[in-house]
């Protein structure tokens, strides 16, 4: 996840002030020195850092903190609010035209991941918003760009409009909109050409497409790993085209996060979506407040719940809860639940969304080996139905056979069986807690975490 270095620095700084019953001006200034350094190291624009530090300082040494019963926590609240505001305040939602189709122009430099992002956005529109998008191959210059979009269309079983590479992009866009109206597509996503740098020819062509297609949205796709260059590109495109939103790609990679914190402030253009992986479902709406919470180590429960709702089968979850209550949870159930949780995304990222995860030693450096999870799946799949239901019957000979059949070691089989028993006990305890909470109207898990 991006922001890890920044998150570590800010969380350590916040920890020093969190429990203070009295916060002096000197405390605030010392904290803000640390915050300034952390933001600059994360490649946040210098002017943005200066303005941010000034706003937080003014509020933190003002009356709202002094009069608070918990000044340390109030300072952290101020930092979170200003960090949220820096990234746009509220989520900026995608447009929906009153007279479909809604037209979206995808623009950006070559290599930012524009064509892939166009496919990801179409996938999101269909899955999350139940829309019917048409992909438009209007990049006639980059070799294989049209083929790439057509391949994405096949993977997604989604229509792609193409007239080859001998027709002008303006004409392609024009005919695509006509086609979308005929086929009742409610979104048109135009994948335009990029260059290795911003040039006049590129901009002239994009302006012509804009003039003809009258897009409801113009999304700039930028690579978050390019840092300040991403901000400069955004400025240039915004001045000439009038962007309505930015999509940041590769926010899951080794990036310091400066682009996400600078783009909104410098260009006044909202970040609408972020790419968090290679898969075609690895695109998420950008929520400034949730991102601020994650950066400050407060978790991101809402995103966690949304991921669970989208990927976890509700009927299966209810059945599992019943099995947990009656202690009839089997290794088959565990395998099924593991598959559902894996659909939500990388497990280390999911764990970091839980509130308080930052306080667990080593959590920020946690990396769950997906191969180990595959080993667990292979071990369970190598068991007989009876063994999965009654793991207590698995003796030494059976363990040897299971290890051989799954291509793992006896030690790994032993470890899994021990962990499964421990987990069953823990799940029983948590289920009991939840039942007591329901009776008192208190504690309730937002979704089944196992």
C-alpha positions in Angstrom: 0.0 0.0 0.0 1.2 3.5 -0.8 1.8 5.9 2.1 3.5 3.3 4.3 6.6 5.5 5.0 4.4 8.6 5.5 1.9 6.6 7.7 4.7 5.3 10.0 6.1 8.8 10.5 2.8 10.5 11.1 1.5 7.7 13.4 4.7 7.9 15.5 4.3 11.7 15.7 0.6 11.5 16.6 1.3 8.9 19.3 3.5 11.4 21.2 0.7 13.8 21.5 -2.3 11.5 21.7 -2.7 11.2 25.5 -1.6 14.6 26.5 -3.9 16.4 28.9 -2.4 19.7 28.0 -0.9 20.7 24.7 1.4 23.7 24.5 2.3 25.8 21.5 5.8 24.3 21.7 4.3 20.8 21.5 2.3 21.7 18.4 5.3 23.3 16.7 7.5 20.3 17.4 4.8 18.0 16.0 4.3 20.1 12.9 8.1 20.0 12.2 7.8 16.2 12.1 4.7 16.4 10.0 6.4 18.8 7.5 9.4 16.5 7.1 7.1 13.4 6.7 5.1 15.1 4.0 8.1 16.4 2.1 9.7 12.9 2.2 6.5 11.5 0.8 7.1 13.8 -2.2 4.2 16.1 -1.4 4.3 19.5 -3.2 6.3 22.1 -1.2 3.5 24.7 -1.3 0.9 22.2 -0.4 3.0 21.2 2.7 3.4 24.8 3.7 -0.3 25.6 3.5 -1.3 22.3 5.3 1.1 22.9 8.2 -0.1 26.5 8.5 -3.8 25.5 8.7 -3.2 22.7 11.2 -1.0 24.9 13.4 -3.6 27.7 13.5 -6.3 25.4 14.5 -4.2 23.3 16.9 -3.1 26.3 19.0 -6.5 27.9 18.8 -9.5 27.8 21.1 -11.0 24.5 19.8 -8.1 22.5 21.2 -7.5 24.6 24.4 -11.1 24.2 25.5 -11.2 20.4 24.7 -11.2 17.8 27.5 -8.7 15.8 25.5 -6.4 18.2 23.8 -4.0 15.5 22.4 -6.9 13.7 20.7 -8.3 17.0 19.5 -5.0 17.9 17.7 -5.2 14.5 15.9 -8.8 15.2 14.9 -7.6 18.5 13.4 -4.8 16.7 11.5 -7.3 14.1 10.1 -9.8 16.8 9.1 -7.2 18.9 7.3 -5.7 15.8 5.6 -9.2 14.8 4.4 -9.7 18.3 3.1 -6.4 18.3 1.3 -7.4 15.2 -0.7 -10.8 16.7 -1.6 -13.0 16.6 1.5 -15.8 14.4 0.2 -15.9 11.6 -2.3 -16.4 12.9 -5.9 -18.8 10.6 -7.6 -18.9 9.7 -11.3 -21.3 11.6 -13.5 -24.5 10.1 -14.9 -26.1 11.9 -17.8 -29.9 12.6 -17.8 -29.8 11.7 -21.5 -27.6 8.5 -21.9 -25.1 7.6 -22.9 -22.8 9.3 -20.4 -19.5 9.9 -22.3 -16.1 9.6 -20.5 -12.8 10.6 -22.2 -9.8 8.8 -20.8 -6.7 10.9 -21.3 -3.0 10.7 -20.1 0.6 10.1 -21.1 1.7 6.8 -22.6 2.6 4.2 -20.0 0.3 5.5 -17.3 -2.0 2.4 -17.7 -4.8 4.3 -19.5 -6.1 1.4 -21.6 -6.1 -1.1 -18.7 -7.7 1.5 -16.5 -10.4 2.0 -19.1 -11.2 -1.7 -18.9 -11.1 -1.6 -15.0 -13.5 1.3 -15.0 -15.9 -0.4 -17.4 -15.8 -3.5 -15.1 -16.5 -1.3 -12.0 -19.4 0.5 -13.7 -21.0 -2.9 -14.5 -20.4 -4.6 -11.2 -20.9 -1.7 -8.7 -23.4 0.5 -10.6 -25.1 -2.1 -12.8 -24.3 -0.1 -16.0 -23.8 -1.2 -19.6 -20.6 0.4 -20.9 -19.2 0.5 -24.4 -15.4 0.6 -24.8 -14.1 2.7 -27.6 -10.6 2.1 -29.2 -9.6 5.6 -30.3 -5.8 5.2 -29.8 -4.8 4.6 -33.4 -1.1 5.4 -32.9 0.3 3.1 -30.2 1.0 -0.3 -31.7 -1.4 -2.9 -30.4 -3.5 -0.4 -28.4 -6.6 -1.4 -30.2 -5.8 -5.1 -29.8 -5.2 -4.6 -26.1 -8.6 -3.0 -25.6 -10.3 -5.7 -27.6 -8.6 -8.4 -25.5 -9.8 -6.6 -22.3 -13.3 -6.5 -23.8 -13.2 -10.3 -24.4 -12.0 -10.9 -20.9 -14.9 -8.8 -19.5 -17.4 -10.0 -22.1 -18.0 -6.4 -23.0 -18.4 -4.7 -26.4 -15.5 -2.8 -27.9 -16.1 -0.3 -30.7 -13.2 0.0 -33.2 -12.8 1.2 -36.8 -9.1 0.2 -37.0 -6.1 2.5 -37.2 -6.8 4.2 -40.5 -9.8 6.3 -39.3 -9.4 9.5 -37.3 -10.0 9.3 -33.6 -12.6 12.1 -33.9 -14.6 10.1 -36.4 -14.3 6.9 -34.2 -15.6 8.8 -31.2 -18.5 10.2 -33.3 -19.6 6.8 -34.6 -19.1 5.1 -31.2 -21.7 7.5 -29.6 -24.2 6.7 -32.4 -23.6 3.0 -31.9 -24.0 3.3 -28.1 -27.4 5.0 -28.6 -28.5 2.2 -30.9 -27.4 -0.6 -28.5 -28.7 1.2 -25.4 -25.2 1.4 -23.8 -25.5 3.9 -20.9 -21.7 4.7 -20.7 -19.2 5.3 -23.5 -15.5 5.1 -22.4 -13.2 6.6 -25.1 -9.6 5.3 -24.8 -7.6 8.2 -26.4 -4.0 8.2 -27.5 -1.1 9.2 -25.1 2.4 10.4 -25.8 5.6 10.1 -23.9 5.2 13.9 -23.2 2.5 16.5 -23.5 2.7 18.0 -27.1 0.5 20.3 -29.2 -0.6 17.6 -31.7 -1.9 15.4 -28.8 -3.8 18.3 -27.2 -5.3 19.5 -30.5 -6.6 16.0 -31.2 -8.0 15.7 -27.7 -9.7 19.1 -27.9 -11.3 18.0 -31.2 -12.7 14.8 -29.6 -13.9 16.9 -26.6 -15.6 19.4 -29.0 -17.4 16.7 -30.9 -18.3 14.2 -28.1 -19.1 16.7 -25.4 -18.0 14.4 -22.6 -19.6 14.4 -19.2 -16.3 13.5 -17.7 -12.6 13.9 -18.8 -10.5 11.6 -16.6 -6.7 11.9 -16.5 -5.0 8.6 -15.8 -1.7 9.2 -14.0 0.9 6.9 -12.5 1.2 7.6 -8.8 4.8 6.3 -8.8 5.9 9.4 -10.8 5.4 11.6 -7.8 5.7 15.3 -8.6 5.7 14.6 -12.3 2.2 13.3 -12.0 1.2 16.7 -10.5 2.8 18.6 -13.4 1.1 16.4 -16.0 -2.2 17.0 -14.2 -1.7 20.7 -14.3 -0.9 20.7 -18.0 -3.9 18.6 -19.0 -6.2 20.5 -16.8 -5.2 23.9 -18.2 -5.8 22.7 -21.8 -8.8 20.3 -21.4 -10.5 21.2 -18.2 -10.3 17.9 -16.4 -13.2 16.6 -14.3 -11.3 14.0 -12.4 -8.1 12.1 -11.9 -7.5 8.3 -11.7 -4.3 7.4 -9.9 -2.8 4.1 -10.9 -0.2 1.9 -9.1 -1.1 3.3 -5.7 -0.4 -0.1 -4.3 3.2 -0.1 -5.4 6.4 1.4 -4.0 5.1 4.9 -4.0 5.4 7.6 -1.4 1.9 8.9 -2.0 2.8 12.6 -2.7 0.8 12.7 -5.9 -2.4 11.7 -4.1 -1.9 14.4 -1.5 -0.9 17.1 -4.0 -3.0 16.8 -7.2 -6.3 17.9 -5.6 -4.7 20.9 -3.9 -2.6 22.0 -7.0 -5.1 21.5 -9.8 -8.4 21.7 -7.9 -9.3 18.5 -9.7 -10.7 15.6 -7.6 -9.2 12.2 -7.5 -12.2 10.0 -8.5 -10.6 6.5 -8.6 -7.4 4.7 -7.5 -5.8 1.6 -9.0 -4.7 -0.8 -6.4 -3.3 -3.8 -8.3 -3.1 -5.6 -11.7 -6.4 -7.4 -11.7 -9.4 -6.0 -13.6 -11.3 -5.5 -10.4 -8.5 -3.6 -8.7 -10.0 -0.1 -9.1 -11.8 1.6 -6.3 -13.7 4.9 -5.8 -11.4 7.4 -3.9 -12.7 8.4 -0.4 -10.5 11.2 1.1 -11.7 10.6 4.6 -11.1 6.9 4.5 -7.6 7.4 3.0 -6.8 10.0 5.8 -7.9 7.4 8.4 -5.7 4.8 6.9 -2.7 7.1 6.7 -3.2 8.0 10.4 -3.6 4.3 11.4 -7.3 4.6 12.3 -8.3 1.8 9.9 -10.9 1.8 7.2 -13.9 -0.1 8.3 -16.3 1.2 5.7 -14.1 0.0 2.8 -13.7 -3.3 4.6 -17.4 -3.8 4.9 -18.0 -2.9 1.3 -15.4 -5.4 0.2 -17.1 -8.1 2.3 -20.6 -7.3 1.0 -19.3 -7.5 -2.6 -17.4 -10.7 -2.2 -18.8 -12.7 0.7 -21.9 -14.9 0.1 -24.5 -13.7 2.7 -26.3 -17.1 2.8 -23.0 -18.9 3.3 -22.0 -16.4 6.1 -25.3 -17.1 7.9 -24.8 -20.8 7.6 -21.2 -20.4 8.9 -22.3 -18.4 11.9 -24.7 -21.2 12.8 -21.9 -23.7 12.5 -19.7 -21.5 14.7 -22.3 -21.4 17.4 -22.8 -25.2 17.4 -19.1 -25.9 17.1 -19.7 -27.9 13.9 -17.2 -25.8 11.8 -15.2 -28.1 9.5 -12.0 -27.8 7.4 -14.3 -27.7 4.3 -16.0 -24.6 5.7 -12.6 -23.1 6.5 -11.5 -23.7 2.9 -14.7 -22.1 1.5 -14.4 -19.1 3.8 -10.7 -18.6 2.9 -11.7 -18.5 -0.8 -14.3 -15.8 -0.1 -11.9 -13.6 2.0 -9.2 -13.9 -0.7 -11.6 -12.4 -3.2 -11.6 -9.2 -1.2 -8.0 -8.6 -2.1 -4.5 -9.2 -0.6 -4.9 -10.4 3.0 -2.2 -8.0 4.4 -4.1 -5.0 2.9 -7.4 -6.2 4.4 -5.8 -6.6 7.9 -4.4 -3.1 7.7 -7.9 -1.7 7.2 -8.9 -2.9 10.7 -8.9 -0.1 13.4 -5.9 -0.4 15.7 -4.0 -2.6 13.3 -1.2 -0.1 13.3 -0.7 -0.7 17.1 0.1 -4.4 16.4 3.9 -4.8 16.3 5.2 -5.3 12.8 1.8 -4.8 11.2 3.0 -2.0 8.8 5.8 -4.4 7.6 3.4 -7.4 7.4 3.5 -9.3 4.2 1.4 -12.4 4.0 2.9 -15.0 1.7 0.1 -16.0 -0.7 2.0 -19.2 -1.5 1.5 -20.3 2.1 -2.2 -19.8 1.7 -2.1 -21.9 -1.5 -0.3 -24.6 0.6 -3.1 -24.5 3.2 -5.7 -25.0 0.4 -3.7 -27.9 -1.1 -3.4 -29.6 2.3 -7.1 -29.5 2.9 -7.9 -30.6 -0.6 -5.7 -33.6 -0.1 -7.9 -34.8 2.8 -10.8 -37.2 2.6 -14.3 -35.9 3.4 -14.3 -37.7 6.7 -10.9 -36.1 7.6 -12.1 -32.6 6.8 -15.2 -33.1 9.0 -13.3 -34.9 11.9 -9.7 -33.7 11.8 -9.1 -35.5 15.2 -8.9 -38.8 13.3 -5.8 -37.6 11.3 -3.1 -39.8 12.7 0.6 -40.0 11.8 0.0 -42.2 8.7 -2.8 -40.0 7.4 -0.6 -36.8 8.0 2.2 -38.4 5.9 -0.3 -39.2 3.1 -1.8 -35.7 3.1 1.7 -34.1 3.1 2.7 -36.2 0.1 -0.6 -35.6 -1.8 -0.4 -31.8 -1.3 3.3 -31.5 -2.0 4.0 -30.1 1.4 5.7 -31.3 4.6 4.3 -33.1 7.6 5.3 -30.1 9.7 3.1 -27.9 7.6 0.2 -30.3 8.0 0.7 -30.4 11.8 0.8 -26.6 11.9 -2.4 -26.2 10.0 -4.3 -28.7 12.2 -3.0 -26.9 15.3 -4.0 -23.5 13.9 -7.4 -24.8 12.9 -8.1 -26.0 16.5 -6.9 -22.7 18.0 -9.1 -20.8 15.5 -12.2 -22.8 16.3 -11.8 -21.9 20.0 -11.3 -18.2 19.2 -14.3 -18.2 16.8 -16.4 -19.8 19.5 -15.4 -17.1 22.0 -16.1 -14.3 19.5 -19.5 -15.8 18.6 -20.4 -15.9 22.3 -19.3 -12.2 22.7 -21.5 -11.3 19.7 -24.5 -13.2 21.2 -24.1 -11.4 24.5 -23.7 -8.1 22.7 -27.0 -8.7 20.8 -28.8 -9.3 24.1 -27.4 -6.1 25.5 -27.8 -4.2 22.2 -24.0 -3.7 22.2 -21.1 -5.4 20.4 -21.8 -6.7 16.9 -19.4 -7.7 14.1 -20.2 -5.8 10.9 -19.5 -9.0 8.9 -18.0 -12.4 9.5 -14.3 -11.9 9.5 -13.3 -15.6 9.0 
